[in-house]
């Protein structure tokens, strides 16, 4: 989250690289970031550069939902359009063709869980996402999502 200085805080690319290198040298391989809300996308841009030579060793996680302030209603929320567009922008910044773990960042209390799970399933089936997750959501939302996934395990959404 603090890789980059776009918001007037955080750390430079050089210092971010030193932290990343120390992490990997110590045996670390799980990296979690997010879309533009993490220093205007600098976190993902830096990480894209850092992991380029050893992508398969890294378990890469990023999130969607939140966005920078905008008047475009399609750039935030949990709906399918934002999910797909956010993933495509993240893939470009991260310079990879897939995300190991793609998270819904925060519950918007508007988008039906069926729409979210269907869109997640489509992204997994496309190979752009290996696993999905939901963060910052009420327990009943997670329970409903798990129930939907389990009930449709053998069928397409």
C-alpha positions as CSV (number, residue, x, y, z in Angstrom):
1,X,0.0,0.0,0.0
2,X,2.8,2.4,0.7
3,X,4.9,1.6,-2.4
4,X,4.8,4.9,-4.3
5,X,4.5,8.6,-3.4
6,X,1.5,9.7,-5.5
7,X,-0.6,10.8,-2.6
8,X,2.1,12.7,-0.8
9,X,3.1,9.8,1.5
10,X,4.6,6.4,1.0
11,X,8.1,5.4,-0.2
12,X,10.1,5.8,-3.4
13,X,10.5,3.1,-6.0
14,X,14.1,2.7,-4.9
15,X,13.2,2.2,-1.3
16,X,10.2,0.0,-2.3
17,X,12.6,-2.2,-4.3
18,X,14.9,-2.6,-1.3
19,X,12.0,-3.7,0.8
20,X,10.8,-6.1,-1.9
21,X,14.3,-7.6,-2.3
22,X,14.7,-8.1,1.4
23,X,11.3,-9.8,1.6
24,X,12.1,-12.2,-1.2
25,X,15.6,-12.9,0.1
26,X,14.0,-13.8,3.4
27,X,11.8,-16.4,1.7
28,X,8.7,-14.3,1.2
29,X,6.5,-15.0,-1.8
30,X,3.0,-13.8,-1.1
31,X,2.3,-10.2,-2.2
32,X,-1.0,-8.3,-1.6
33,X,-1.8,-5.0,-3.2
34,X,-4.8,-3.2,-4.7
35,X,-5.9,-1.1,-7.7
36,X,-5.6,2.6,-8.0
37,X,-6.4,3.2,-4.3
38,X,-2.9,2.1,-3.4
39,X,-0.9,5.2,-4.3
40,X,-2.7,5.9,-7.6
41,X,-1.6,2.5,-8.9
42,X,2.1,2.9,-8.2
43,X,2.0,-0.1,-5.8
44,X,1.0,-2.3,-8.7
45,X,3.3,-0.6,-11.2
46,X,6.3,-1.1,-8.9
47,X,5.4,-4.7,-8.1
48,X,5.0,-5.4,-11.8
49,X,8.6,-4.4,-12.4
50,X,9.8,-6.2,-9.3
51,X,8.2,-9.6,-10.0
52,X,8.8,-9.7,-13.7
53,X,11.9,-11.9,-13.5
54,X,10.4,-14.4,-11.1
55,X,6.6,-14.2,-11.6
56,X,5.9,-18.0,-11.1
57,X,7.5,-18.0,-7.7
58,X,5.3,-15.1,-6.4
59,X,1.7,-15.6,-5.2
60,X,0.2,-12.3,-6.3
61,X,-2.9,-10.9,-4.8
62,X,-4.7,-7.7,-5.7
63,X,-8.1,-6.1,-5.0
64,X,-10.9,-4.2,-6.7
65,X,-14.0,-2.2,-5.6
66,X,-12.7,1.1,-4.4
67,X,-11.5,3.8,-6.7
68,X,-10.1,7.3,-6.5
69,X,-12.7,10.1,-6.3
70,X,-14.5,10.3,-9.7
71,X,-17.9,11.2,-11.1
72,X,-17.9,7.9,-13.1
73,X,-20.2,5.4,-11.3
74,X,-18.6,2.5,-13.2
75,X,-15.2,3.0,-11.6
76,X,-16.2,1.8,-8.1
77,X,-18.5,-0.7,-6.5
78,X,-18.7,-4.5,-6.8
79,X,-20.6,-4.7,-10.1
80,X,-19.3,-6.8,-12.9
81,X,-18.2,-3.9,-15.1
82,X,-16.0,-2.4,-12.4
83,X,-14.6,-5.9,-11.6
84,X,-13.6,-6.7,-15.1
85,X,-12.3,-3.2,-15.9
86,X,-10.3,-3.0,-12.7
87,X,-8.8,-6.5,-13.3
88,X,-7.7,-5.4,-16.8
89,X,-6.0,-2.3,-15.5
90,X,-4.3,-4.2,-12.7
91,X,-3.0,-6.9,-15.1
92,X,-1.5,-4.1,-17.2
93,X,0.1,-2.4,-14.2
94,X,1.4,-5.7,-12.8
95,X,2.7,-6.8,-16.2
96,X,1.2,-10.2,-15.9
97,X,-1.5,-12.2,-17.6
98,X,-3.1,-13.7,-14.4
99,X,-3.7,-12.9,-10.7
100,X,-3.3,-15.7,-8.2
101,X,-5.9,-14.2,-5.7
102,X,-8.3,-11.5,-6.8
103,X,-10.2,-9.9,-3.9
104,X,-13.4,-7.9,-3.7
105,X,-12.0,-5.1,-1.4
106,X,-15.1,-3.8,0.4
107,X,-18.8,-4.6,0.3
108,X,-20.9,-2.0,-1.4
109,X,-24.3,-3.1,0.0
110,X,-25.8,-2.8,-3.5
111,X,-24.5,-5.4,-6.0
112,X,-26.3,-8.8,-5.7
113,X,-23.9,-11.5,-4.5
114,X,-25.1,-13.6,-7.5
115,X,-23.7,-11.1,-9.9
116,X,-20.4,-10.9,-8.1
117,X,-20.0,-14.7,-7.9
118,X,-21.0,-15.2,-11.6
119,X,-18.4,-12.5,-12.6
120,X,-15.7,-14.1,-10.4
121,X,-16.5,-17.5,-11.9
122,X,-16.1,-16.1,-15.4
123,X,-12.7,-14.6,-14.5
124,X,-11.5,-17.9,-13.1
125,X,-12.7,-19.8,-16.1
126,X,-10.9,-17.3,-18.4
127,X,-7.6,-18.1,-16.6
128,X,-7.1,-14.4,-15.6
129,X,-7.7,-15.3,-12.0
130,X,-6.8,-18.5,-10.1
131,X,-8.6,-17.8,-6.8
132,X,-11.1,-15.3,-5.5
133,X,-11.8,-13.7,-2.1
134,X,-14.0,-11.2,-0.4
135,X,-12.6,-8.8,2.2
136,X,-14.3,-6.2,4.4
137,X,-17.8,-7.7,4.2
138,X,-20.3,-8.8,6.7
139,X,-20.2,-12.5,7.6
140,X,-23.6,-13.1,6.1
141,X,-22.3,-12.0,2.7
142,X,-19.4,-14.4,2.9
143,X,-21.7,-17.2,4.0
144,X,-24.1,-16.5,1.1
145,X,-21.2,-16.4,-1.4
146,X,-19.9,-19.7,-0.1
147,X,-23.4,-21.2,-0.3
148,X,-23.8,-20.1,-3.9
149,X,-20.4,-21.5,-4.9
150,X,-21.1,-24.8,-3.1
151,X,-24.6,-25.2,-4.6
152,X,-23.3,-24.6,-8.1
153,X,-20.0,-26.5,-7.8
154,X,-20.9,-28.9,-10.6
155,X,-22.7,-26.4,-12.7
156,X,-21.9,-23.1,-14.4
157,X,-23.2,-20.0,-12.8
